[in-house]
Amino acid sequence: MGTLNYTVGAYARTKGSGAASTLSSHIRTSDAYTTSTTAGYVEDGSGDITVSAGEIFIATIDEAAWIRFPDADGDTVATVGDGHYMPADTERAWEIEFPGKVSIIDVA
């Protein structure tokens, strides 16, 4: 079991720049989620989180895991060896392309 610490937010524009390039100070949700060797959907205090296209998902984890984000067909369940590999104690950030739930599974 590991602990995934995550934040879901939006991009903001930096002063003088036309493109959104930094994380906005407005956080839609953030929490710590206990992972397992059985795939599960990332939750906050209200249940499974749902991410929207264009949002940013930033996370760290204390145990290596695989994470899957929604694809064009809808929600996707993480499996070992399929998805984005998250090494322990390394921050990762992704821009969400398709809306839906986020799934995670421990490596071992």
C-alpha positions as CSV (number, residue, x, y, z in Angstrom):
1,M,0.0,0.0,0.0
2,G,1.2,3.5,-0.9
3,T,0.0,7.0,-0.4
4,L,-0.8,9.1,-3.4
5,N,-0.8,12.9,-2.6
6,Y,-2.5,14.8,-5.5
7,T,-3.9,18.1,-6.6
8,V,-6.3,18.8,-9.5
9,G,-6.4,22.3,-10.7
10,A,-6.3,24.5,-13.8
11,Y,-3.7,26.4,-15.8
12,A,-3.3,30.1,-15.3
13,R,-1.6,32.7,-17.5
14,T,1.7,34.1,-16.4
15,K,1.9,37.9,-16.5
16,G,2.8,39.1,-20.0
17,S,2.3,35.7,-21.6
18,G,-0.5,34.7,-23.9
19,A,-0.3,31.0,-23.1
20,A,-1.4,29.4,-19.9
21,S,1.8,28.0,-18.4
22,T,1.5,27.8,-14.6
23,L,-0.8,26.1,-12.2
24,S,-3.7,28.4,-11.0
25,S,-4.0,29.0,-7.3
26,H,-7.6,27.7,-7.5
27,I,-7.5,24.1,-6.6
28,R,-10.6,22.0,-7.5
29,T,-9.7,19.1,-5.3
30,S,-6.7,17.6,-3.5
31,D,-6.2,14.8,-1.0
32,A,-4.2,11.8,0.0
33,Y,-5.4,8.4,-1.4
34,T,-4.2,5.0,-0.2
35,T,-3.3,2.8,-3.1
36,S,-3.3,-1.0,-3.3
37,T,-2.2,-4.0,-5.5
38,T,-5.8,-4.0,-6.7
39,A,-6.7,-1.2,-9.1
40,G,-8.9,1.6,-7.7
41,Y,-10.2,4.9,-8.7
42,V,-8.6,7.9,-6.9
43,E,-10.9,9.4,-4.3
44,D,-11.2,12.5,-2.2
45,G,-13.5,12.9,0.8
46,S,-16.6,12.8,-1.4
47,G,-15.7,9.6,-3.4
48,D,-14.2,9.0,-6.8
49,I,-12.8,12.1,-8.4
50,T,-13.7,13.0,-12.0
51,V,-11.2,15.0,-13.9
52,S,-12.1,17.3,-16.8
53,A,-10.3,18.0,-20.1
54,G,-7.7,20.7,-19.7
55,E,-7.2,20.3,-16.0
56,I,-3.8,19.5,-14.4
57,F,-3.3,16.4,-12.2
58,I,-0.1,16.7,-10.1
59,A,0.9,13.9,-7.8
60,T,3.6,12.2,-5.7
61,I,3.5,8.7,-4.2
62,D,5.6,7.0,-1.6
63,E,5.5,3.6,-3.4
64,A,5.9,3.0,-7.2
65,A,2.6,2.6,-9.0
66,W,0.9,2.7,-12.4
67,I,-1.7,5.4,-13.1
68,R,-4.2,5.6,-16.0
69,F,-6.2,8.6,-17.1
70,P,-9.5,8.5,-19.1
71,D,-9.1,7.9,-22.8
72,A,-11.5,8.6,-25.7
73,D,-13.6,5.6,-24.7
74,G,-14.2,6.7,-21.1
75,D,-12.8,5.5,-17.9
76,T,-9.8,3.2,-17.9
77,V,-8.6,0.8,-15.2
78,A,-4.9,0.8,-14.4
79,T,-3.0,-2.5,-14.6
80,V,0.7,-3.2,-13.8
81,G,2.7,-2.4,-16.9
82,D,-0.1,-0.3,-18.6
83,G,-0.4,3.4,-18.2
84,H,2.0,6.0,-16.7
85,Y,4.6,4.6,-14.4
86,M,5.0,6.7,-11.2
87,P,8.3,6.1,-9.4
88,A,8.3,6.6,-5.6
89,D,9.0,10.0,-4.2
90,T,8.9,11.8,-7.6
91,E,6.5,14.5,-8.5
92,R,4.6,14.1,-11.8
93,A,2.1,16.3,-13.6
94,W,-0.2,15.6,-16.5
95,E,-2.7,17.6,-18.5
96,I,-6.0,15.8,-18.8
97,E,-7.1,15.1,-22.3
98,F,-10.4,13.3,-21.8
99,P,-12.8,13.6,-18.8
100,G,-13.5,10.8,-16.4
101,K,-12.0,8.9,-13.5
102,V,-8.3,8.3,-12.6
103,S,-7.2,4.8,-11.8
104,I,-4.1,3.6,-9.9
105,I,-2.4,0.3,-8.9
106,D,0.7,-0.4,-6.9
107,V,3.6,-2.0,-8.7
108,A,4.0,-4.8,-6.1
